[in-house]
Amino acid sequence: MKQWIFFLLIASLSLVSAQNSDQVITAKFLTSADKFKSGDSYQLAVEIQINSPYHINAQKPSEDFLIPTTLTVEVPEGVALGKFDFPKAEMKKFEFSEKALAVYEGTIHIFTSISIASTFSSAEIILKGVVGYQACDDQTCQAPAELNFTQKFAMAAPTETVSYTNQALFSTRGNDQPIVTEENKPARNSIAAIISEKGWILTFILVFLAGLALNLTPCVYPLIPITISYFGGQTEGKKGKLLGHAMIYVLGMAVTYSILGVIAALTGSLFGSALQNPYVLVAIALILIALALSMFDLYEIRVPTFLSNFAGGAKQGYFGTFFMGLTVGIVAAPCIGPFVLALLTFVGEKGDVILGFSMFFILALGLGFPFILLALFSGSIHKIPRSGAWMVWVQTIFGFILVAMAIYFLQPLFPNSLLYSLSQALTMLLGGIYLAWIVPTQSNSKIFPVIRNLIGIIFFLLAVIFASNGFTSYIDERLTENPLAAANKEPASQINWLPFSDEILAEAVGKNKPVMIDFYADWCLPCKELDKFTFSQPEVIELSKNFYMLKVDLTLDNDPVSRELAKRFQIKGVPTLVFLSAQGSELSDLRVVGFMEKEEFLPVMQKALP
């Protein structure tokens, strides 16, 4: 009944209103370019100015019986408009209403896009618009009315340069969304999305499982020989004591990772990529080489004297184990896959030290859990009869594996794949020769010579595989490189990459095209994998023609322009791929961190298209 009374009140007030409704609003078209070209698309907006003290109802009124604001635009043949994007309405309460109503006041913009066919040949485009509305002030309402307006736009010649206009306006398109609160705030990365969907308990369980999954990554492999070698020397033999050492060992790893989480929380900076910085990679490689030399029996790694003295007495063994856990935690730190990088990003955004410590501590427990079992197994090796003779030889195998892993960590620093592959091939070749024929052994076992020759053959085969892959990749790169890629020493992906600039971004908005920004670094291995295995795929290349494809080089941390862009887009590590809509606003749900296969990447690109 109240709604009918309200409706009759609106109708009666409309009849008594004496003002000319044509003076209540004005409307005009705004475009993203001063002229149009055949075959191109542009941004288009209708600006409606509502004179004070009036308001008009929203496109979707809060009551069914209210008159909505509508817009129709007539275009000539060969011209097409996109979907109208109305602004968010204001909720206001008036004297004649019992509850707040959805209305527009002041100046509003209705956005769309305009596409001109390549066959369009007229010298100008005439757009005819009609705005349907009902104007009210705080006490009275006018009768529903329509405002007609017409504008002409010139067409540019094929060789004429088009100037882009109203970029500040069109860059706001998509920003006028419903108010975001902490309760309904959308997740900016995968970790936030998991927490939002699963809750904290399940999130911590998933973080633990992610730590377990890290054991499948190559950068964890050096920890295996280190663990076997260290616990193989624990000859005191009691399972309980060995289990205690294993748990302390994993605790040391967890402390290292937890420190990473605390630093990420305190800095919120480009921390993920810092772990792949050339200086860090070289430091990790040197640690691996030092451990490899100890495997070759050139020296024995001991806990520093001052640490031993500090630990003192019976606790010295446990402190040594803890210190070794800290060391291997450093070796494993660069295992920055997409999940870990997302975790760093989430913790950096929150800035919560306790949260950062907790999440990375649980992650490290997942990473270290298999090493407890490995430590228990290694501690029992000494019980094998006559193990000493061949254990020296096994230790040498681990030494060559550590050298190979040191080279693996340095892979992003090699000038090309051939030099990297030849370095690995040489390591395997020398390892095969040394292990099969040179390293002295005192084993009288009949089976040992067979195993020794078999390991030598495996190393030789690995050397051949590395060398073959290196030459194949090198030849492919030389055959497929274009002049621009050759100058940059990057494989050609046939994607039309452009250096990032705000001018190019404005041009993309003006032409109503989405943008993809690739934040990369020369020392970043996943970046090179993206170029080689994803961006080189024909389907990706074809789809990229619908985008402005931009690159930002974060190789040098002292480049102020790159640092500003990294801060502007909140880049925590490389590679990071950022997608912008045709209106210039980021599509945060589509952000990609780390390497992604073509099959996963193509749907992401398609979602970014308007």
Secondary structure, DSSP 8 states (H G I E B T S, - for coil): -HHHHHHHHHHHHHHH--S-GGGTEEEEEEESBSSB-TT-EEEEEEEEEE-TT-EEE-SS-SSTTS---EEEEE--TTEEE---B----EEE--TT-SS-EEEE-SEEEEEEEEEE-TT---SEEEEEEEEEE-EE-SS-B---EEEEEEEEEEB--TTS---B--HHHHTTTTT--S---TTT---SSHHHHHHHHH-HHHHHHHHHHHHHHGGGSGGGTTHHHHHHHHHHT-TT--HHHHHHHHHHHHHHHHHHHHHHHHHHHHH-SSHHHHTTSHHHHHHHHHHHHHHHHHHTTS------HHHHHHH-GGGHHHHHHHHHHHHHHHHHTT---HHHHHHHHHHHHHT-HHHHHHHHHHHHHHHHHHHHHHHHHHHTGGGSTTHHHHHHHHHHHHHHHHHHHHHHHTGGGSSSHHHHHHHHHHHHHHHHHIIIIIS------SHHHHHHHHHHHHHHHHHHHHHHHHHHHHHHHHHH--HHHHHHT-------EEE--HHHHHHHHHTT--EEEEEE-TT-HHHHHIIIIITTSHHHHHHHTTSEEEEEE-S-TT-HHHHHHHHHTT--SSSEEEEE-TTS-B-GGG-EES---HHHHHHHHHHH--
